[in-house]
Amino acid sequence: MAGSGWLALRTMPGLGWVRGSGPAVLRRLQDAAVVWPGFLSGVEEETLTRELEPELRRCRYEFDHWDAAIHGFRETEKSRWSEASRAILQRVQAAAFGPGQTLLSSVHVLDLEPRGYIKPHVDSIKFCRTTIAGLSLLSTSVMRLVHTQEPGEWLELLLEPCSLYILRDSARYDFSHEIFRDEESFFGKLRVPRGRRISVICRSLPEGVGPEEPGQPPPAC
């Protein structure tokens, strides 16, 4: 669990979805690490989940990720969506990405089982450029960001179901990120029980990669 200090930052309407090691890191990342609670309606969450379930059921949960960063997961890349889901993803694009940014055509879908977790890592620039935007489905989780050179600088994001998180620029390049395992899942003093969590992740196009090319290794199905 992170240090005992507590600072909350108003991100979108509401208070307390972001906490950090001090006011300097909160100011520094206020536009680079953003949480948007309630971005989806319950109906929209159900729409995405219902569409993803048949594809995810064809995969098995894995416990040895190709770079050892994820434990207890299954994943897929998805480029074909229903009209209703495309409308949701277009809202994500409008909210998280600038007009000059090109997105990978495939959307990364990551399904963590209740005991699954993501270890601290920085996504390679081979797989994504400046911006990552993820929708959280099914379970609340805590994401922790830690500066790669100054580990005393950290930020935690409370990711409730139907929320959108955005990591860009310094939060994307200078901080590792992780999702806590259930027994370590606290947001300050608040216990945040972890269940199964699906994240739907849109990414800006890596330099030198065409829009139709995959932005990461093949999914573990």
N, C-alpha and C positions, 0 to 999 in steps of 0.2 A: 504494500500500500504506500501511497505517496506520503510526503511529510505532513506534519500536523497543521501547517499554516493553511488559512482559508481565505480565499478571495474569490468573489463571484463577479462575473461580467455579463452585462446585458448584451445579448447577441441579436436576437430577433425579439418579437413581442414575448415577454416573459423574462424571468430572472433565474439564473443559477444553473445553466446547462454547461457552463465552462468554469473551471477553477484552475488556479496556477500557483507557481512558487513565489510570485511577487508581482507588484504592479508593473514593473518594466516589461516582463514577458507578456503580460496581458495586453499592454499597449502595443507591443511589437507585433503580436499575432492577432489583433482584434479583427483585421480584415483577411488574414491568411488562414485562420482556423475558425470556421464558422459553424454553429449548430442552428438549425432551423426546425424547432419542434413543431409537430402538427403539420408538416408540409403535405402529407397525404391525408385524405379522409380514410375512414375505416373501409369504405366501399372500394377505394382505390388500392388499399393494401390487399384486400381480398382478391381484387382483379389480378394483381401481379402474382400473388401467391398461387392462385388457381392455375394461372398460365404456366408457372414454373414447375409445379409439382410433377407433372408427367415426365419432364426431361430430367429432373433431379433424381427421380426414382430409378432411372436407368443407370445411375452412377452408384458407386459404393463409397462409404466413408473411408477416408484414408488417414493414416497416422504417421506417414513419412512423406512430407512434402519434398519436392525436388530440390529446394534450397533450405530445408529444415526450418522454415519460418512458421508453418501452420501445422496444428495437430488436431485431428478429429474433424475432418472437413470433406466436402465434395464440392466440385465446381464445374462450371461450364461457361462457354462463350456463346452468346446469343445475339443474332443479328436480325432475325425475323420475329416481329411482334404483332399482336392484334392491334386493331385501330385504337382501342381504349388504352392499351399499354403504351403505344407510340405517343399518344397525347400526353401521358404522364412524363415520359422521357423527354419530350419536347419542353415541358415545363422545367425539368431539371436543367436542360441545356440553357434555357433563358435565364435561370436563376444563378447558375454557377460559372458559366463560361462567357468570355467576352465575344463581341461580334467578329473579331479577327481570328478566333480560335477554331481549329478544325478538330472534330472528335473522331476517335476510332469508331468504325461502323459497328464493331462487335462490342456488346456490353458484357462485362465480367460479372458472373453470378457466383457468389460464395456462400455455401450452406455450412454453418458450424453446428455440430451436434451439441447437446447440453454440456458435455464435458470438454468440448473443443475450445481452442484458444489460438491466438496469433502472437507469436513472439516478437520482440522489438526488432524492427528492420526499417530500412529506407528503400522504397521501390526504385529499381534501376531506371535510369533515363532511357534504356532500351525499350521499356514497356509503357512508359507514360512520360509526358513532358511536364508542363508546369502545374496542371490542375487535376485533382481527383475529386469526384463528387459521388457520394454513396447514399442510397436509401436504406434505412434499417427496417426490417420486417420481423414480426413475431415476438421478439424478446428484447428487453432493455439490456444494454451492455455499457461498459465503460472503456473508452479508448484513451490511452495515455501516450503523450508525445514527450520525448526527452531530447534535449539538444545533444548532438553527437560529440561536441567538443566541450561543453559545459554541462555535465549531468545534473548539476544543481538547478538548472533551468528546466522546468517541466510544465505541462499543461494537461488537464484531463477534461474529456468531453463526455457528458452524459447523453447517450444515444438511445432515446426511447423509440418504441415502434412507431412508424409513420414519420419519423424525423429524417431530415436531410443533413448530412455533414459535408463540408467543403474544405479541402486542404489545398492550398496553393502557395507558390513562391517559397518563402522561407520555411513555412510549415511543411512543405513538400520536400525540400532539399536538405534543410539543416537539422531536422528533428526526425528521430525514429518514431514509429508508431506501433502500438500493440493493442490487442483486445484481451482483457484479463480473463483468466479461467475463473470458474464459478467461485471457488473457495477464496480467491483473492479479489473478488468483485465488490469494491467499495468505492463510493464517491464521497470523499471526505469521511465523515462518520456514518454515512448512510450505506447500509448493506443493500447491494443491488443483485438479487439472485439472477443467475444466468440460466436461460433455457435455450432451446434451439433458436438460432438466429440466421436469417438470410439477409445478405447485403447485395444490392443491385448497384454496380459501380460503373460510372461513366468516366472516361479518361480522355485527356487531350492527346492529340496525335504526336508520337515521338518523332524527333527530327530524323529525316531520311527514311521514314516508313510511309508507305501509301495507305490511304484510308481503308482499303479492303484487306490489308495485311494484318495478321494477328499481332497483338501487342504484348504477348507473353507466351510461354511454352504451352503445348496442348493441354487441355483440361484432363484431370485425373479421373477418367470414367472407365 
